Amino acid sequence: MDVPTLLKNLKQQKLQSIYLVKGTESYLIDQVKDQFQALLTPDEATMNFGNYDLATTPLATALDDAMSAPFFGDRRLVFMQNPIFLTAESKQAKIVHDVDSFLTYLNDPPQTTILVIFAPYDKLDERKKVTKTLKKHATLVDVQPLSEQQARQYVNDYLTAQQLTIEPEALRLLIARTEANLSLMMAELTKLTLYAMQDQRITTAAVEQLVTQNLEQNVFTLVDAVMARDVARGLTLYHQLVLQKEEPLKLNAILVGQFRLLLQVKILQRGGYSQGELAKVLRVHPYRIKLAINQAKKFPQIALRQAYLGLVDLEYKLKTSQQAPELLFQLFILKFSQDVA
């Protein structure tokens, strides 16, 4: 079930006893939490709402609450967050959970309790009995990161409900500057909708003025300059980032990560991987994969490899040398330009 369908069902009081909210899109997770909590009045919530972080609280404590009868109300609402026992990483948990009692609960849940389990993970351990049983009895709510097209549609639907419009180029720029991350897009829309209240239209100029490029996007531009062997532009961009108080080691780490991604995309594409498969295998947002594919196809694999190794060497020098970071970067880009010329 997607989030819009869930929200519609909640408003119509079409309720289930157990929900499993799986995924990492924080904006959608917050939407789900707010709508569930809206089922209770403030007075009811005082006595009938429990919120348990299973990273620090035993499962048994949350189950005791979930099995209790509601006080001065028709239902209880219980949130369980971070159920690491559903994943393959459960051995790293600091708390030992009573999974057997949870299985008993799942097979016969009280009808007066709505149990909502938030699993902020890319995947669960499907081999476990507890995972299989939970998925059998729970209503699954998908809050995984949206694709670029889904995020675009979500924003358009939101603005339509607000009786606002957005210029096509403004939407394209918003997507680019937020990398199609729905949480970032909706946060920026808070500013943009206020700015657009008079004309009821979000313009490209408004996005350019109010939505800034993040560090990764600036580094993305720097990658293009390095690969184009545009020494002057590369040095100017690097100098600007340093003036913005960005740490040279941090800049270099992002550059290394970007070139690693380009290499991985280049190699896996030659192995027949599609864009969707690349996103899953590399665990990278689909929009970033789309940008990486477009960037990687401009350059031969050997040049990407040389740049990557050069940046790894630069990282070592940044950590061990007393030379100025900007000078070291200049030496790197000059050497790279000569090596691939």
WORAMO-V20693 format. One record per pair of residues at least 4 apart in sequence whose ideal C-beta (glycine too) atoms are under 8 Angstrom apart, sorted by the first residue. I is the first residue (numbers start at 1). J is the second residue. If there is no record, write none. Layout:
[[I	J] [I	J]]
This chain:
[[1	5] [1	6] [1	9] [1	139] [1	140] [1	141] [1	142] [2	6] [2	141] [2	142] [3	7] [3	28] [3	31] [3	32] [3	141] [3	142] [3	143] [4	8] [5	9] [6	10] [6	19] [6	32] [6	35] [6	141] [7	11] [7	31] [7	32] [7	35] [8	12] [9	14] [9	15] [10	14] [10	15] [10	35] [10	36] [10	38] [10	39] [11	35] [15	39] [15	114] [16	114] [16	138] [16	139] [17	109] [17	110] [17	111] [17	113] [17	114] [17	115] [17	137] [18	106] [18	109] [18	114] [18	115] [18	117] [18	134] [18	137] [18	138] [18	139] [19	36] [19	114] [19	115] [19	116] [19	117] [19	138] [19	139] [19	140] [19	141] [20	117] [20	119] [20	134] [20	135] [20	138] [20	139] [20	140] [20	141] [21	29] [21	32] [21	116] [21	117] [21	118] [21	119] [21	141] [21	143] [22	119] [22	121] [22	124] [22	140] [22	141] [22	142] [22	143] [22	144] [23	28] [23	29] [23	119] [23	120] [23	142] [23	143] [23	144] [23	145] [24	120] [24	121] [24	122] [24	143] [24	144] [24	145] [25	29] [25	143] [25	144] [25	145] [25	146] [25	182] [25	183] [26	30] [26	183] [27	31] [27	182] [27	183] [27	186] [27	187] [28	32] [28	143] [28	182] [29	33] [29	118] [29	120] [29	143] [30	34] [31	35] [32	36] [32	116] [32	141] [32	143] [33	37] [33	79] [33	118] [34	38] [35	39] [36	77] [36	79] [36	114] [36	116] [37	45] [37	49] [37	77] [39	75] [39	77] [39	114] [40	44] [40	45] [40	48] [40	49] [40	73] [40	75] [40	77] [41	45] [42	46] [43	47] [43	72] [44	48] [44	49] [44	70] [44	72] [44	73] [45	49] [45	77] [47	70] [47	71] [47	72] [47	73] [48	70] [48	71] [48	72] [48	73] [48	75] [48	76] [48	77] [49	76] [49	77] [49	78] [49	79] [50	62] [50	65] [50	66] [50	76] [50	77] [50	78] [50	79] [51	78] [51	79] [51	81] [52	57] [52	61] [52	62] [52	65] [52	78] [52	79] [52	80] [52	81] [53	57] [53	81] [53	82] [54	58] [54	59] [54	62] [54	80] [54	81] [54	82] [54	83] [54	84] [54	85] [54	95] [54	97] [55	81] [55	82] [55	84] [55	93] [55	94] [55	95] [56	94] [56	95] [57	61] [57	62] [57	95] [58	62] [58	95] [58	96] [58	97] [58	98] [59	63] [59	80] [59	83] [59	85] [59	97] [59	98] [59	99] [59	101] [59	102] [60	64] [60	97] [60	98] [60	101] [61	65] [62	66] [62	78] [62	80] [63	67] [63	98] [63	101] [63	102] [63	105] [64	68] [65	76] [65	78] [66	76] [66	78] [66	105] [66	109] [66	110] [66	113] [66	115] [67	105] [67	110] [67	113] [68	76] [68	113] [69	76] [69	110] [69	112] [70	74] [70	75] [70	76] [70	112] [70	113] [74	112] [75	112] [75	113] [75	114] [76	112] [76	113] [76	114] [77	113] [77	114] [77	116] [78	113] [78	114] [78	115] [78	116] [79	116] [79	118] [80	115] [80	116] [80	117] [80	118] [81	118] [81	120] [82	118] [82	120] [83	117] [83	118] [83	119] [84	89] [84	90] [84	92] [84	93] [85	90] [85	93] [85	97] [85	99] [85	130] [86	90] [86	119] [86	121] [86	124] [86	125] [86	128] [86	130] [86	131] [86	134] [87	119] [87	121] [87	123] [87	124] [87	125] [88	125] [89	93] [90	125] [93	97] [97	102] [98	102] [99	103] [99	130] [100	104] [101	105] [102	106] [102	130] [103	107] [103	129] [103	130] [103	133] [104	108] [105	109] [105	115] [106	133] [106	134] [106	136] [106	137] [106	138] [107	133] [107	137] [109	113] [109	115] [109	137] [117	134] [117	138] [119	124] [122	144] [122	283] [124	128] [124	131] [125	131] [126	131] [126	132] [127	131] [128	132] [129	133] [130	134] [131	135] [132	136] [133	137] [134	138] [135	140] [145	181] [145	182] [145	285] [145	286] [146	150] [146	151] [146	154] [146	180] [146	182] [147	151] [147	180] [147	286] [147	287] [148	152] [148	175] [148	180] [148	286] [148	287] [148	290] [149	153] [150	154] [151	155] [151	175] [151	180] [151	181] [151	182] [151	185] [152	156] [152	171] [152	175] [152	180] [153	157] [154	158] [154	182] [155	159] [155	166] [155	171] [155	174] [155	185] [155	186] [155	189] [156	160] [156	166] [156	171] [157	161] [158	162] [158	186] [158	189] [159	164] [159	165] [159	166] [159	189] [159	193] [159	202] [160	164] [162	193] [163	200] [164	193] [164	196] [164	200] [164	201] [164	202] [165	200] [165	201] [165	202] [166	170] [166	171] [166	174] [166	201] [166	202] [167	171] [167	201] [167	202] [167	203] [167	204] [168	172] [169	173] [169	204] [170	174] [170	202] [170	203] [170	204] [170	206] [170	207] [171	175] [172	176] [173	177] [173	204] [173	207] [173	208] [173	211] [174	178] [174	185] [174	188] [174	189] [174	192] [174	207] [174	211] [175	179] [175	180] [175	185] [175	287] [176	217] [177	188] [177	207] [177	211] [177	212] [177	213] [177	214] [177	217] [178	184] [178	185] [178	188] [178	211] [179	184] [179	214] [179	216] [179	217] [179	285] [179	287] [179	288] [179	291] [180	185] [180	285] [180	286] [180	287] [181	185] [181	285] [181	287] [182	186] [183	187] [184	188] [185	189] [186	190] [188	192] [188	207] [188	210] [188	211] [189	193] [190	194] [191	195] [191	210] [191	211] [192	196] [192	202] [192	206] [192	207] [192	210] [192	211] [193	197] [193	202] [195	202] [195	206] [195	210] [196	200] [196	201] [196	202] [196	203] [196	206] [199	203] [202	206] [202	207] [203	207] [204	208] [205	209] [206	210] [207	211] [213	217] [213	218] [214	218] [215	219] [215	241] [215	246] [215	250] [215	251] [215	254] [216	220] [216	254] [216	258] [217	221] [218	222] [218	237] [218	240] [218	241] [219	223] [219	241] [219	251] [219	254] [219	255] [219	258] [220	224] [220	258] [220	291] [220	295] [221	225] [221	237] [222	226] [222	234] [222	237] [222	238] [222	241] [222	255] [223	227] [223	255] [223	258] [223	259] [223	262] [223	295] [224	228] [224	295] [225	230] [225	233] [225	234] [225	237] [226	230] [226	234] [226	255] [226	307] [226	333] [226	336] [227	295] [227	298] [227	299] [227	303] [227	304] [227	307] [228	233] [229	336] [229	337] [229	340] [229	341] [230	234] [231	235] [231	330] [231	333] [231	334] [231	337] [232	236] [233	237] [234	238] [234	333] [235	239] [235	326] [235	329] [235	330] [235	333] [236	240] [237	241] [238	242] [238	251] [238	326] [238	329] [239	243] [239	326] [240	244] [241	246] [241	251] [242	246] [242	248] [242	251] [242	325] [242	326] [246	250] [246	251] [247	251] [248	252] [248	318] [248	325] [248	326] [248	329] [249	253] [249	315] [249	318] [249	319] [250	254] [251	255] [252	256] [252	311] [252	314] [252	315] [252	318] [253	257] [253	315] [254	258] [255	259] [255	311] [256	260] [256	308] [256	311] [256	312] [256	315] [257	261] [258	262] [259	263] [259	304] [259	307] [259	308] [259	311] [260	264] [260	308] [261	265] [261	282] [261	284] [261	288] [261	292] [262	266] [262	292] [262	295] [262	296] [262	299] [262	304] [263	267] [263	296] [263	301] [263	304] [263	305] [263	308] [264	268] [264	282] [265	269] [265	278] [265	282] [265	289] [265	292] [265	293] [265	296] [266	270] [266	296] [266	301] [266	304] [267	271] [267	301] [268	273] [268	277] [268	278] [268	281] [268	282] [269	273] [269	278] [269	293] [269	296] [273	277] [273	278] [273	281] [274	278] [275	279] [275	286] [275	289] [275	290] [275	293] [276	280] [276	286] [277	281] [278	282] [278	284] [278	289] [278	293] [279	283] [279	284] [279	285] [279	286] [279	289] [282	289] [284	288] [284	289] [284	292] [285	289] [286	290] [287	291] [288	292] [289	293] [290	294] [291	295] [292	296] [293	297] [294	298] [295	299] [296	304] [299	303] [299	304] [300	304] [301	305] [302	306] [302	340] [303	307] [303	340] [304	308] [305	309] [306	310] [306	336] [306	339] [306	340] [307	311] [307	336] [308	312] [309	313] [310	314] [310	332] [310	335] [310	336] [311	315] [311	332] [312	316] [313	317] [313	332] [314	318] [314	328] [314	329] [314	332] [315	319] [316	320] [317	321] [317	323] [317	328] [318	325] [318	328] [321	328] [323	327] [323	328] [324	328] [325	329] [326	330] [327	331] [328	332] [329	333] [330	334] [331	335] [332	336] [333	337] [334	338] [335	339] [336	340] [337	341]]
